[in-house]
Amino acid sequence: MTTTLTQRSSGLVQRRSAATASSAGGESGEEGPEDLAGGGAELGGGGTGARDADDKGDSKETRLTLMEEVLLLGLKDREGYTSFWNDCISSGLRGCMLVELALRGRITLEPCGMRRKSLLSRKVMCKSDAPTGDVLLDEALKHIKETTPQETVQTWVELLSGETWNPLKLHYQLRNVRERLAKSLVEKGVLTTEKQNFLLFDMTTHPLTNNNIKQRLVRKVQESVLDRWSNDAARLERRTLALVLLAHASDVLENAFAPLADEQYETATKRVRSLLELEPEVESAKPGASEVLWAVVAAFTK
């Protein structure tokens, strides 16, 4: 058993990100022990019609955001908190916010113009300031709308994480993100709230209460790279593609693949690796692609 876990620890390609390298200090100093809890969600359905319904319609199932989905994948079911060693999830969650806003039609990237700019050099623009109904998303959207001059995707990930040396920009930092997401999931009946004693301190935790939602999430992530796999990323449903890529960026994707048999695990990780090897500039130019998503991917991998 130990050998299998050791082999799987290197199964996925590790991302290289300057923001991630410093996120351990930024997140831990920012949010404190009680913010180590997380929460999650279900994926949208496949196809363009399902995507549109997910973006603007109601669902018979519990509707959760990309941030909540990623946190649920990283959440320890019984303990009610994410791994103390995960230093990627802070910046990953900020990337989730930008992609969620883009999928909901609130933000976009500035036009390329005559002289084509790279994804990482294009500024984020507010497309609509209509409230999303989610406090964290609305807070991020307000920052983006009111900021002049406009900033790039990579800069926004850093600003929202509090990873800036400029004291005049510290007010862009979104605080207690994981704890706020967990409380939202408690209200949705996915998690509950408990107190745990860790010798030197007490910590608020949020154990899983609705296991069906997490099981559906894990199953859909697995199916997206197994039974429903498409060799063309442009044919994958945008929200599903975003979840897989952002879960990897947040270092929680491994949790969804852990229950798989060895052969399925190897297939799944190989296909995720193929997604990570794609060129964001090329993929973002394809019809129906989300430029913000691929800009976030570029920010985490370059």
Disulfide bonds with the S-S distance in Angstrom:
none
